[in-house]
């Protein structure tokens, strides 16, 4: 050998690929077995991170577009116009609604009597049973407002009772129902009585 060329390296032993137990021995004419597949963990992690970034970007774009559309829908006050002043159009004259006639006779508050003031035993809502006598000289309908107050005089609820036509001198019984729980000892007061002639 020449002094200019180093000797070749010794041959490295190659790992043997053994067949799994119970398998037939490889044929000497068969192609060599493929090396075991590489793990694709890096590819999976890369795809997962990339997909997450794409989804996050889409969410940001969606929120931005929604906020942009909401801000466009908010009405801003109109800017001052430099247009010359013009006279407003003529409006039709206002006509007042006719007032329903009030039945003549003594004050309507005297027509209503509270016959019972109590509260429901199951739900503790207050109610007032009323007797209404039409003391006017013509048929009338009634709207009675009742206020329910506690022992200190504070209002805890309100109720309304109404009637259809009540003939002169006739009487009817109605109930004004409050809403919400009321303590024991709640009192009923007549707040307002409207008597309308029919």
Order of alpha helices (4+ residues) and beta strands (2+ residues): alpha-beta-beta-beta-beta-beta-beta
